[in-house]
Amino acid sequence: MKKDIHPKVNDLVVKCSCGNTIETISTSAELHVAICSACHPFYTGKQKILDTAGRVERFRQKYAKKAADQGQKKQPRTVTID
């Protein structure tokens, strides 16, 4: 192997905005993240639905109507020929 071509690996503390810290190694000096496994909704099981202007409710109403319509059978057309 060639000498002095690899970057120096340092101990690193990753700091999350929630206050959680994770110790690892990296070539970076420091790392700040906005979200981590301690505060991410996927890992915590606490999902937040931000309903801006009732979009989620309108979506549910729209597809509830379609599901109800599909449950009803349409009457066949009758044609009278004179």
PyMOL Python script that loads the backbone (N, CA, C, O; Angstrom):
from pymol import cmd

cmd.read_pdbstr("""\
ATOM      1  N   MET A   1       0.827  -1.189   0.000  1.00  0.00           N
ATOM      2  CA  MET A   1       0.000   0.000   0.000  1.00  0.00           C
ATOM      3  C   MET A   1       0.868   1.248   0.000  1.00  0.00           C
ATOM      4  O   MET A   1       1.958   1.265   0.572  1.00  0.00           O
ATOM      5  N   LYS A   2       0.374   2.280  -0.644  1.00  0.00           N
ATOM      6  CA  LYS A   2       1.102   3.539  -0.652  1.00  0.00           C
ATOM      7  C   LYS A   2       0.915   4.242   0.682  1.00  0.00           C
ATOM      8  O   LYS A   2      -0.148   4.159   1.297  1.00  0.00           O
ATOM      9  N   LYS A   3       1.937   4.920   1.115  1.00  0.00           N
ATOM     10  CA  LYS A   3       1.873   5.647   2.379  1.00  0.00           C
ATOM     11  C   LYS A   3       1.319   7.048   2.144  1.00  0.00           C
ATOM     12  O   LYS A   3       1.487   7.623   1.068  1.00  0.00           O
ATOM     13  N   ASP A   4       0.663   7.582   3.156  1.00  0.00           N
ATOM     14  CA  ASP A   4       0.178   8.962   3.213  1.00  0.00           C
ATOM     15  C   ASP A   4      -0.820   9.333   2.101  1.00  0.00           C
ATOM     16  O   ASP A   4      -0.870  10.492   1.690  1.00  0.00           O
ATOM     17  N   ILE A   5      -1.605   8.379   1.614  1.00  0.00           N
ATOM     18  CA  ILE A   5      -2.628   8.726   0.630  1.00  0.00           C
ATOM     19  C   ILE A   5      -4.035   8.672   1.219  1.00  0.00           C
ATOM     20  O   ILE A   5      -4.980   9.194   0.627  1.00  0.00           O
ATOM     21  N   HIS A   6      -4.170   8.053   2.363  1.00  0.00           N
ATOM     22  CA  HIS A   6      -5.475   7.910   2.981  1.00  0.00           C
ATOM     23  C   HIS A   6      -5.762   9.083   3.918  1.00  0.00           C
ATOM     24  O   HIS A   6      -4.855   9.584   4.583  1.00  0.00           O
ATOM     25  N   PRO A   7      -7.025   9.524   3.972  1.00  0.00           N
ATOM     26  CA  PRO A   7      -7.352  10.621   4.895  1.00  0.00           C
ATOM     27  C   PRO A   7      -7.291  10.148   6.348  1.00  0.00           C
ATOM     28  O   PRO A   7      -7.449   8.963   6.643  1.00  0.00           O
ATOM     29  N   LYS A   8      -7.061  11.090   7.226  1.00  0.00           N
ATOM     30  CA  LYS A   8      -6.962  10.777   8.647  1.00  0.00           C
ATOM     31  C   LYS A   8      -8.369  10.549   9.208  1.00  0.00           C
ATOM     32  O   LYS A   8      -9.281  11.336   8.952  1.00  0.00           O
ATOM     33  N   VAL A   9      -8.535   9.480   9.966  1.00  0.00           N
ATOM     34  CA  VAL A   9      -9.820   9.138  10.567  1.00  0.00           C
ATOM     35  C   VAL A   9      -9.819   9.625  12.009  1.00  0.00           C
ATOM     36  O   VAL A   9      -8.908   9.327  12.782  1.00  0.00           O
ATOM     37  N   ASN A  10     -10.872  10.388  12.360  1.00  0.00           N
ATOM     38  CA  ASN A  10     -10.980  10.964  13.696  1.00  0.00           C
ATOM     39  C   ASN A  10     -12.192  10.387  14.428  1.00  0.00           C
ATOM     40  O   ASN A  10     -13.126   9.882  13.805  1.00  0.00           O
ATOM     41  N   ASP A  11     -12.160  10.470  15.750  1.00  0.00           N
ATOM     42  CA  ASP A  11     -13.357  10.183  16.527  1.00  0.00           C
ATOM     43  C   ASP A  11     -14.327  11.331  16.306  1.00  0.00           C
ATOM     44  O   ASP A  11     -13.921  12.493  16.274  1.00  0.00           O
ATOM     45  N   LEU A  12     -15.601  11.014  16.154  1.00  0.00           N
ATOM     46  CA  LEU A  12     -16.593  12.017  15.811  1.00  0.00           C
ATOM     47  C   LEU A  12     -17.808  11.860  16.705  1.00  0.00           C
ATOM     48  O   LEU A  12     -18.238  10.740  16.982  1.00  0.00           O
ATOM     49  N   VAL A  13     -18.363  12.971  17.156  1.00  0.00           N
ATOM     50  CA  VAL A  13     -19.616  12.975  17.898  1.00  0.00           C
ATOM     51  C   VAL A  13     -20.654  13.661  17.019  1.00  0.00           C
ATOM     52  O   VAL A  13     -20.542  14.849  16.716  1.00  0.00           O
ATOM     53  N   VAL A  14     -21.663  12.897  16.615  1.00  0.00           N
ATOM     54  CA  VAL A  14     -22.755  13.432  15.801  1.00  0.00           C
ATOM     55  C   VAL A  14     -23.778  14.015  16.767  1.00  0.00           C
ATOM     56  O   VAL A  14     -24.241  13.331  17.680  1.00  0.00           O
ATOM     57  N   LYS A  15     -24.131  15.292  16.561  1.00  0.00           N
ATOM     58  CA  LYS A  15     -25.072  15.973  17.441  1.00  0.00           C
ATOM     59  C   LYS A  15     -26.372  16.238  16.696  1.00  0.00           C
ATOM     60  O   LYS A  15     -26.369  16.811  15.606  1.00  0.00           O
ATOM     61  N   CYS A  16     -27.487  15.814  17.295  1.00  0.00           N
ATOM     62  CA  CYS A  16     -28.798  16.019  16.700  1.00  0.00           C
ATOM     63  C   CYS A  16     -29.441  17.250  17.332  1.00  0.00           C
ATOM     64  O   CYS A  16     -29.075  17.651  18.437  1.00  0.00           O
ATOM     65  N   SER A  17     -30.392  17.841  16.634  1.00  0.00           N
ATOM     66  CA  SER A  17     -31.072  19.011  17.168  1.00  0.00           C
ATOM     67  C   SER A  17     -31.950  18.668  18.377  1.00  0.00           C
ATOM     68  O   SER A  17     -32.319  19.558  19.143  1.00  0.00           O
ATOM     69  N   CYS A  18     -32.286  17.382  18.552  1.00  0.00           N
ATOM     70  CA  CYS A  18     -33.088  16.978  19.711  1.00  0.00           C
ATOM     71  C   CYS A  18     -32.230  16.828  20.963  1.00  0.00           C
ATOM     72  O   CYS A  18     -32.764  16.668  22.060  1.00  0.00           O
ATOM     73  N   GLY A  19     -30.902  16.878  20.813  1.00  0.00           N
ATOM     74  CA  GLY A  19     -30.006  16.757  21.950  1.00  0.00           C
ATOM     75  C   GLY A  19     -29.298  15.412  22.032  1.00  0.00           C
ATOM     76  O   GLY A  19     -28.405  15.236  22.861  1.00  0.00           O
ATOM     77  N   ASN A  20     -29.672  14.480  21.205  1.00  0.00           N
ATOM     78  CA  ASN A  20     -29.057  13.160  21.190  1.00  0.00           C
ATOM     79  C   ASN A  20     -27.662  13.246  20.579  1.00  0.00           C
ATOM     80  O   ASN A  20     -27.439  14.012  19.641  1.00  0.00           O
ATOM     81  N   THR A  21     -26.727  12.465  21.105  1.00  0.00           N
ATOM     82  CA  THR A  21     -25.377  12.417  20.555  1.00  0.00           C
ATOM     83  C   THR A  21     -25.031  10.974  20.231  1.00  0.00           C
ATOM     84  O   THR A  21     -25.408  10.056  20.959  1.00  0.00           O
ATOM     85  N   ILE A  22     -24.311  10.779  19.130  1.00  0.00           N
ATOM     86  CA  ILE A  22     -23.883   9.461  18.690  1.00  0.00           C
ATOM     87  C   ILE A  22     -22.395   9.520  18.438  1.00  0.00           C
ATOM     88  O   ILE A  22     -21.920  10.418  17.744  1.00  0.00           O
ATOM     89  N   GLU A  23     -21.648   8.574  18.992  1.00  0.00           N
ATOM     90  CA  GLU A  23     -20.201   8.539  18.810  1.00  0.00           C
ATOM     91  C   GLU A  23     -19.857   7.569  17.688  1.00  0.00           C
ATOM     92  O   GLU A  23     -20.356   6.444  17.661  1.00  0.00           O
ATOM     93  N   THR A  24     -19.012   7.999  16.769  1.00  0.00           N
ATOM     94  CA  THR A  24     -18.586   7.190  15.639  1.00  0.00           C
ATOM     95  C   THR A  24     -17.211   7.669  15.174  1.00  0.00           C
ATOM     96  O   THR A  24     -16.589   8.507  15.826  1.00  0.00           O
ATOM     97  N   ILE A  25     -16.744   7.138  14.051  1.00  0.00           N
ATOM     98  CA  ILE A  25     -15.490   7.617  13.471  1.00  0.00           C
ATOM     99  C   ILE A  25     -15.776   8.109  12.058  1.00  0.00           C
ATOM    100  O   ILE A  25     -16.664   7.594  11.379  1.00  0.00           O
ATOM    101  N   SER A  26     -15.019   9.104  11.625  1.00  0.00           N
ATOM    102  CA  SER A  26     -15.210   9.680  10.298  1.00  0.00           C
ATOM    103  C   SER A  26     -14.000  10.509   9.933  1.00  0.00           C
ATOM    104  O   SER A  26     -13.134  10.780  10.765  1.00  0.00           O
ATOM    105  N   THR A  27     -13.956  10.907   8.677  1.00  0.00           N
ATOM    106  CA  THR A  27     -12.904  11.810   8.232  1.00  0.00           C
ATOM    107  C   THR A  27     -13.309  13.258   8.439  1.00  0.00           C
ATOM    108  O   THR A  27     -12.487  14.162   8.294  1.00  0.00           O
ATOM    109  N   SER A  28     -14.580  13.485   8.781  1.00  0.00           N
ATOM    110  CA  SER A  28     -15.058  14.842   9.046  1.00  0.00           C
ATOM    111  C   SER A  28     -14.668  15.275  10.450  1.00  0.00           C
ATOM    112  O   SER A  28     -14.384  14.449  11.317  1.00  0.00           O
ATOM    113  N   ALA A  29     -14.661  16.582  10.655  1.00  0.00           N
ATOM    114  CA  ALA A  29     -14.303  17.109  11.963  1.00  0.00           C
ATOM    115  C   ALA A  29     -15.501  17.088  12.914  1.00  0.00           C
ATOM    116  O   ALA A  29     -15.373  16.680  14.068  1.00  0.00           O
ATOM    117  N   GLU A  30     -16.670  17.532  12.425  1.00  0.00           N
ATOM    118  CA  GLU A  30     -17.866  17.543  13.254  1.00  0.00           C
ATOM    119  C   GLU A  30     -19.090  17.399  12.354  1.00  0.00           C
ATOM    120  O   GLU A  30     -19.036  17.681  11.156  1.00  0.00           O
ATOM    121  N   LEU A  31     -20.197  16.954  12.957  1.00  0.00           N
ATOM    122  CA  LEU A  31     -21.406  16.736  12.184  1.00  0.00           C
ATOM    123  C   LEU A  31     -22.622  17.075  13.031  1.00  0.00           C
ATOM    124  O   LEU A  31     -22.769  16.566  14.142  1.00  0.00           O
ATOM    125  N   HIS A  32     -23.490  17.930  12.513  1.00  0.00           N
ATOM    126  CA  HIS A  32     -24.745  18.303  13.160  1.00  0.00           C
ATOM    127  C   HIS A  32     -25.882  17.876  12.240  1.00  0.00           C
ATOM    128  O   HIS A  32     -25.884  18.211  11.056  1.00  0.00           O
ATOM    129  N   VAL A  33     -26.849  17.135  12.784  1.00  0.00           N
ATOM    130  CA  VAL A  33     -27.976  16.662  11.986  1.00  0.00           C
ATOM    131  C   VAL A  33     -29.274  17.212  12.553  1.00  0.00           C
ATOM    132  O   VAL A  33     -29.354  17.545  13.735  1.00  0.00           O
ATOM    133  N   ALA A  34     -30.285  17.304  11.706  1.00  0.00           N
ATOM    134  CA  ALA A  34     -31.579  17.829  12.123  1.00  0.00           C
ATOM    135  C   ALA A  34     -32.451  16.754  12.746  1.00  0.00           C
ATOM    136  O   ALA A  34     -33.277  17.053  13.609  1.00  0.00           O
ATOM    137  N   ILE A  35     -32.284  15.510  12.324  1.00  0.00           N
ATOM    138  CA  ILE A  35     -33.130  14.435  12.831  1.00  0.00           C
ATOM    139  C   ILE A  35     -32.301  13.154  12.918  1.00  0.00           C
ATOM    140  O   ILE A  35     -31.453  12.892  12.065  1.00  0.00           O
ATOM    141  N   CYS A  36     -32.554  12.369  13.947  1.00  0.00           N
ATOM    142  CA  CYS A  36     -31.801  11.134  14.156  1.00  0.00           C
ATOM    143  C   CYS A  36     -32.770   9.997  14.484  1.00  0.00           C
ATOM    144  O   CYS A  36     -33.986  10.190  14.472  1.00  0.00           O
ATOM    145  N   SER A  37     -32.232   8.824  14.775  1.00  0.00           N
ATOM    146  CA  SER A  37     -33.083   7.671  15.065  1.00  0.00           C
ATOM    147  C   SER A  37     -33.831   7.815  16.386  1.00  0.00           C
ATOM    148  O   SER A  37     -34.834   7.134  16.600  1.00  0.00           O
ATOM    149  N   ALA A  38     -33.365   8.679  17.265  1.00  0.00           N
ATOM    150  CA  ALA A  38     -34.044   8.877  18.551  1.00  0.00           C
ATOM    151  C   ALA A  38     -35.276   9.768  18.421  1.00  0.00           C
ATOM    152  O   ALA A  38     -36.172   9.704  19.262  1.00  0.00           O
ATOM    153  N   CYS A  39     -35.334  10.596  17.381  1.00  0.00           N
ATOM    154  CA  CYS A  39     -36.466  11.510  17.237  1.00  0.00           C
ATOM    155  C   CYS A  39     -37.213  11.357  15.918  1.00  0.00           C
ATOM    156  O   CYS A  39     -38.191  12.070  15.693  1.00  0.00           O
ATOM    157  N   HIS A  40     -36.785  10.448  15.035  1.00  0.00           N
ATOM    158  CA  HIS A  40     -37.465  10.256  13.752  1.00  0.00           C
ATOM    159  C   HIS A  40     -38.764   9.482  13.971  1.00  0.00           C
ATOM    160  O   HIS A  40     -38.761   8.489  14.698  1.00  0.00           O
ATOM    161  N   PRO A  41     -39.879   9.908  13.363  1.00  0.00           N
ATOM    162  CA  PRO A  41     -41.166   9.245  13.579  1.00  0.00           C
ATOM    163  C   PRO A  41     -41.190   7.769  13.174  1.00  0.00           C
ATOM    164  O   PRO A  41     -41.928   6.986  13.772  1.00  0.00           O
ATOM    165  N   PHE A  42     -40.416   7.381  12.191  1.00  0.00           N
ATOM    166  CA  PHE A  42     -40.386   5.982  11.774  1.00  0.00           C
ATOM    167  C   PHE A  42     -39.859   5.086  12.894  1.00  0.00           C
ATOM    168  O   PHE A  42     -40.380   3.993  13.111  1.00  0.00           O
ATOM    169  N   TYR A  43     -38.838   5.541  13.595  1.00  0.00           N
ATOM    170  CA  TYR A  43     -38.238   4.737  14.650  1.00  0.00           C
ATOM    171  C   TYR A  43     -38.972   4.863  15.984  1.00  0.00           C
ATOM    172  O   TYR A  43     -38.981   3.919  16.773  1.00  0.00           O
ATOM    173  N   THR A  44     -39.579   6.004  16.240  1.00  0.00           N
ATOM    174  CA  THR A  44     -40.273   6.196  17.511  1.00  0.00           C
ATOM    175  C   THR A  44     -41.704   5.689  17.470  1.00  0.00           C
ATOM    176  O   THR A  44     -42.285   5.414  18.520  1.00  0.00           O
ATOM    177  N   GLY A  45     -42.288   5.558  16.279  1.00  0.00           N
ATOM    178  CA  GLY A  45     -43.667   5.095  16.158  1.00  0.00           C
ATOM    179  C   GLY A  45     -44.685   6.194  16.354  1.00  0.00           C
ATOM    180  O   GLY A  45     -45.884   5.918  16.385  1.00  0.00           O
ATOM    181  N   LYS A  46     -44.247   7.422  16.487  1.00  0.00           N
ATOM    182  CA  LYS A  46     -45.142   8.561  16.669  1.00  0.00           C
ATOM    183  C   LYS A  46     -45.154   9.373  15.384  1.00  0.00           C
ATOM    184  O   LYS A  46     -44.309  10.244  15.178  1.00  0.00           O
ATOM    185  N   GLN A  47     -46.124   9.078  14.519  1.00  0.00           N
ATOM    186  CA  GLN A  47     -46.198   9.805  13.259  1.00  0.00           C
ATOM    187  C   GLN A  47     -47.091  11.009  13.415  1.00  0.00           C
ATOM    188  O   GLN A  47     -48.106  10.965  14.110  1.00  0.00           O
ATOM    189  N   LYS A  48     -46.707  12.075  12.769  1.00  0.00           N
ATOM    190  CA  LYS A  48     -47.468  13.314  12.798  1.00  0.00           C
ATOM    191  C   LYS A  48     -47.966  13.594  11.382  1.00  0.00           C
ATOM    192  O   LYS A  48     -47.181  13.626  10.434  1.00  0.00           O
ATOM    193  N   ILE A  49     -49.258  13.792  11.251  1.00  0.00           N
ATOM    194  CA  ILE A  49     -49.810  14.162   9.949  1.00  0.00           C
ATOM    195  C   ILE A  49     -50.142  15.642  10.017  1.00  0.00           C
ATOM    196  O   ILE A  49     -51.006  16.067  10.784  1.00  0.00           O
ATOM    197  N   LEU A  50     -49.452  16.408   9.215  1.00  0.00           N
ATOM    198  CA  LEU A  50     -49.716  17.833   9.154  1.00  0.00           C
ATOM    199  C   LEU A  50     -50.788  18.068   8.110  1.00  0.00           C
ATOM    200  O   LEU A  50     -50.538  17.931   6.913  1.00  0.00           O
ATOM    201  N   ASP A  51     -51.966  18.416   8.554  1.00  0.00           N
ATOM    202  CA  ASP A  51     -53.091  18.613   7.653  1.00  0.00           C
ATOM    203  C   ASP A  51     -53.195  20.094   7.331  1.00  0.00           C
ATOM    204  O   ASP A  51     -53.770  20.870   8.095  1.00  0.00           O
ATOM    205  N   THR A  52     -52.639  20.473   6.204  1.00  0.00           N
ATOM    206  CA  THR A  52     -52.696  21.869   5.796  1.00  0.00           C
ATOM    207  C   THR A  52     -53.914  22.078   4.934  1.00  0.00           C
ATOM    208  O   THR A  52     -54.047  21.463   3.876  1.00  0.00           O
ATOM    209  N   ALA A  53     -54.782  22.922   5.367  1.00  0.00           N
ATOM    210  CA  ALA A  53     -55.997  23.311   4.640  1.00  0.00           C
ATOM    211  C   ALA A  53     -56.936  22.135   4.393  1.00  0.00           C
ATOM    212  O   ALA A  53     -57.653  22.130   3.392  1.00  0.00           O
ATOM    213  N   GLY A  54     -56.952  21.135   5.280  1.00  0.00           N
ATOM    214  CA  GLY A  54     -57.893  20.028   5.176  1.00  0.00           C
ATOM    215  C   GLY A  54     -57.634  19.072   4.035  1.00  0.00           C
ATOM    216  O   GLY A  54     -58.565  18.410   3.577  1.00  0.00           O
ATOM    217  N   ARG A  55     -56.407  18.973   3.559  1.00  0.00           N
ATOM    218  CA  ARG A  55     -56.103  18.128   2.406  1.00  0.00           C
ATOM    219  C   ARG A  55     -56.300  16.648   2.710  1.00  0.00           C
ATOM    220  O   ARG A  55     -56.817  15.903   1.878  1.00  0.00           O
ATOM    221  N   VAL A  56     -55.890  16.227   3.895  1.00  0.00           N
ATOM    222  CA  VAL A  56     -56.033  14.813   4.242  1.00  0.00           C
ATOM    223  C   VAL A  56     -57.512  14.443   4.326  1.00  0.00           C
ATOM    224  O   VAL A  56     -57.918  13.391   3.833  1.00  0.00           O
ATOM    225  N   GLU A  57     -58.304  15.289   4.936  1.00  0.00           N
ATOM    226  CA  GLU A  57     -59.730  15.021   5.062  1.00  0.00           C
ATOM    227  C   GLU A  57     -60.410  15.002   3.691  1.00  0.00           C
ATOM    228  O   GLU A  57     -61.256  14.143   3.444  1.00  0.00           O
ATOM    229  N   ARG A  58     -60.062  15.916   2.809  1.00  0.00           N
ATOM    230  CA  ARG A  58     -60.634  15.927   1.458  1.00  0.00           C
ATOM    231  C   ARG A  58     -60.254  14.655   0.699  1.00  0.00           C
ATOM    232  O   ARG A  58     -61.076  14.097  -0.028  1.00  0.00           O
ATOM    233  N   PHE A  59     -59.016  14.199   0.866  1.00  0.00           N
ATOM    234  CA  PHE A  59     -58.568  12.960   0.234  1.00  0.00           C
ATOM    235  C   PHE A  59     -59.393  11.783   0.729  1.00  0.00           C
ATOM    236  O   PHE A  59     -59.845  10.964  -0.072  1.00  0.00           O
ATOM    237  N   ARG A  60     -59.595  11.689   2.030  1.00  0.00           N
ATOM    238  CA  ARG A  60     -60.380  10.586   2.597  1.00  0.00           C
ATOM    239  C   ARG A  60     -61.824  10.625   2.122  1.00  0.00           C
ATOM    240  O   ARG A  60     -62.400   9.582   1.815  1.00  0.00           O
ATOM    241  N   GLN A  61     -62.411  11.801   2.059  1.00  0.00           N
ATOM    242  CA  GLN A  61     -63.790  11.916   1.593  1.00  0.00           C
ATOM    243  C   GLN A  61     -63.906  11.511   0.123  1.00  0.00           C
ATOM    244  O   GLN A  61     -64.853  10.824  -0.258  1.00  0.00           O
ATOM    245  N   LYS A  62     -62.962  11.927  -0.687  1.00  0.00           N
ATOM    246  CA  LYS A  62     -62.992  11.629  -2.112  1.00  0.00           C
ATOM    247  C   LYS A  62     -62.966  10.123  -2.355  1.00  0.00           C
ATOM    248  O   LYS A  62     -63.759   9.606  -3.143  1.00  0.00           O
ATOM    249  N   TYR A  63     -62.070   9.427  -1.691  1.00  0.00           N
ATOM    250  CA  TYR A  63     -61.940   7.997  -1.920  1.00  0.00           C
ATOM    251  C   TYR A  63     -62.958   7.182  -1.128  1.00  0.00           C
ATOM    252  O   TYR A  63     -63.177   6.015  -1.452  1.00  0.00           O
ATOM    253  N   ALA A  64     -63.576   7.744  -0.119  1.00  0.00           N
ATOM    254  CA  ALA A  64     -64.678   7.066   0.559  1.00  0.00           C
ATOM    255  C   ALA A  64     -65.882   7.006  -0.366  1.00  0.00           C
ATOM    256  O   ALA A  64     -66.598   6.005  -0.382  1.00  0.00           O
ATOM    257  N   LYS A  65     -66.117   8.068  -1.142  1.00  0.00           N
ATOM    258  CA  LYS A  65     -67.216   8.085  -2.107  1.00  0.00           C
ATOM    259  C   LYS A  65     -66.984   7.035  -3.195  1.00  0.00           C
ATOM    260  O   LYS A  65     -67.916   6.329  -3.580  1.00  0.00           O
ATOM    261  N   LYS A  66     -65.756   6.928  -3.688  1.00  0.00           N
ATOM    262  CA  LYS A  66     -65.464   5.956  -4.737  1.00  0.00           C
ATOM    263  C   LYS A  66     -65.625   4.531  -4.223  1.00  0.00           C
ATOM    264  O   LYS A  66     -66.121   3.668  -4.948  1.00  0.00           O
ATOM    265  N   ALA A  67     -65.218   4.273  -2.998  1.00  0.00           N
ATOM    266  CA  ALA A  67     -65.355   2.938  -2.425  1.00  0.00           C
ATOM    267  C   ALA A  67     -66.827   2.597  -2.245  1.00  0.00           C
ATOM    268  O   ALA A  67     -67.226   1.454  -2.466  1.00  0.00           O
ATOM    269  N   ALA A  68     -67.638   3.567  -1.850  1.00  0.00           N
ATOM    270  CA  ALA A  68     -69.072   3.341  -1.687  1.00  0.00           C
ATOM    271  C   ALA A  68     -69.732   3.108  -3.040  1.00  0.00           C
ATOM    272  O   ALA A  68     -70.623   2.266  -3.151  1.00  0.00           O
ATOM    273  N   ASP A  69     -69.314   3.832  -4.061  1.00  0.00           N
ATOM    274  CA  ASP A  69     -69.865   3.668  -5.401  1.00  0.00           C
ATOM    275  C   ASP A  69     -69.523   2.296  -5.984  1.00  0.00           C
ATOM    276  O   ASP A  69     -70.345   1.703  -6.683  1.00  0.00           O
ATOM    277  N   GLN A  70     -68.348   1.796  -5.712  1.00  0.00           N
ATOM    278  CA  GLN A  70     -67.947   0.497  -6.230  1.00  0.00           C
ATOM    279  C   GLN A  70     -68.693  -0.636  -5.544  1.00  0.00           C
ATOM    280  O   GLN A  70     -68.852  -1.713  -6.119  1.00  0.00           O
ATOM    281  N   GLY A  71     -69.150  -0.404  -4.326  1.00  0.00           N
ATOM    282  CA  GLY A  71     -69.906  -1.412  -3.594  1.00  0.00           C
ATOM    283  C   GLY A  71     -71.307  -1.582  -4.138  1.00  0.00           C
ATOM    284  O   GLY A  71     -71.897  -2.650  -3.972  1.00  0.00           O
ATOM    285  N   GLN A  72     -71.853  -0.584  -4.771  1.00  0.00           N
ATOM    286  CA  GLN A  72     -73.198  -0.654  -5.336  1.00  0.00           C
ATOM    287  C   GLN A  72     -73.105  -1.113  -6.786  1.00  0.00           C
ATOM    288  O   GLN A  72     -72.270  -0.636  -7.555  1.00  0.00           O
ATOM    289  N   LYS A  73     -73.990  -2.060  -7.146  1.00  0.00           N
ATOM    290  CA  LYS A  73     -74.012  -2.508  -8.534  1.00  0.00           C
ATOM    291  C   LYS A  73     -74.934  -1.605  -9.326  1.00  0.00           C
ATOM    292  O   LYS A  73     -75.989  -1.191  -8.845  1.00  0.00           O
ATOM    293  N   LYS A  74     -74.531  -1.312 -10.524  1.00  0.00           N
ATOM    294  CA  LYS A  74     -75.348  -0.479 -11.388  1.00  0.00           C
ATOM    295  C   LYS A  74     -76.456  -1.331 -11.995  1.00  0.00           C
ATOM    296  O   LYS A  74     -76.262  -2.511 -12.284  1.00  0.00           O
ATOM    297  N   GLN A  75     -77.600  -0.724 -12.179  1.00  0.00           N
ATOM    298  CA  GLN A  75     -78.730  -1.394 -12.807  1.00  0.00           C
ATOM    299  C   GLN A  75     -78.466  -1.489 -14.306  1.00  0.00           C
ATOM    300  O   GLN A  75     -77.990  -0.532 -14.916  1.00  0.00           O
ATOM    301  N   PRO A  76     -78.774  -2.647 -14.904  1.00  0.00           N
ATOM    302  CA  PRO A  76     -78.556  -2.753 -16.352  1.00  0.00           C
ATOM    303  C   PRO A  76     -79.563  -1.883 -17.101  1.00  0.00           C
ATOM    304  O   PRO A  76     -80.691  -1.681 -16.652  1.00  0.00           O
ATOM    305  N   ARG A  77     -79.138  -1.385 -18.224  1.00  0.00           N
ATOM    306  CA  ARG A  77     -80.014  -0.542 -19.040  1.00  0.00           C
ATOM    307  C   ARG A  77     -81.054  -1.418 -19.729  1.00  0.00           C
ATOM    308  O   ARG A  77     -80.781  -2.541 -20.152  1.00  0.00           O
ATOM    309  N   THR A  78     -82.221  -0.871 -19.821  1.00  0.00           N
ATOM    310  CA  THR A  78     -83.268  -1.559 -20.585  1.00  0.00           C
ATOM    311  C   THR A  78     -83.633  -0.712 -21.776  1.00  0.00           C
ATOM    312  O   THR A  78     -83.818   0.500 -21.668  1.00  0.00           O
ATOM    313  N   VAL A  79     -83.734  -1.360 -22.900  1.00  0.00           N
ATOM    314  CA  VAL A  79     -84.037  -0.658 -24.134  1.00  0.00           C
ATOM    315  C   VAL A  79     -85.317  -1.274 -24.688  1.00  0.00           C
ATOM    316  O   VAL A  79     -85.436  -2.494 -24.808  1.00  0.00           O
ATOM    317  N   THR A  80     -86.259  -0.418 -25.019  1.00  0.00           N
ATOM    318  CA  THR A  80     -87.489  -0.904 -25.644  1.00  0.00           C
ATOM    319  C   THR A  80     -87.470  -0.522 -27.115  1.00  0.00           C
ATOM    320  O   THR A  80     -87.194   0.623 -27.472  1.00  0.00           O
ATOM    321  N   ILE A  81     -87.763  -1.480 -27.943  1.00  0.00           N
ATOM    322  CA  ILE A  81     -87.774  -1.255 -29.384  1.00  0.00           C
ATOM    323  C   ILE A  81     -89.221  -1.335 -29.841  1.00  0.00           C
ATOM    324  O   ILE A  81     -89.900  -2.334 -29.604  1.00  0.00           O
ATOM    325  N   ASP A  82     -89.677  -0.309 -30.479  1.00  0.00           N
ATOM    326  CA  ASP A  82     -91.062  -0.278 -30.976  1.00  0.00           C
ATOM    327  C   ASP A  82     -91.113  -0.723 -32.409  1.00  0.00           C
ATOM    328  O   ASP A  82     -92.189  -0.766 -33.004  1.00  0.00           O
TER     329      ASP A  82
END
""", "prot")
cmd.dss("prot")
cmd.show_as("cartoon", "prot")
cmd.util.cbc("prot")
cmd.orient("prot")
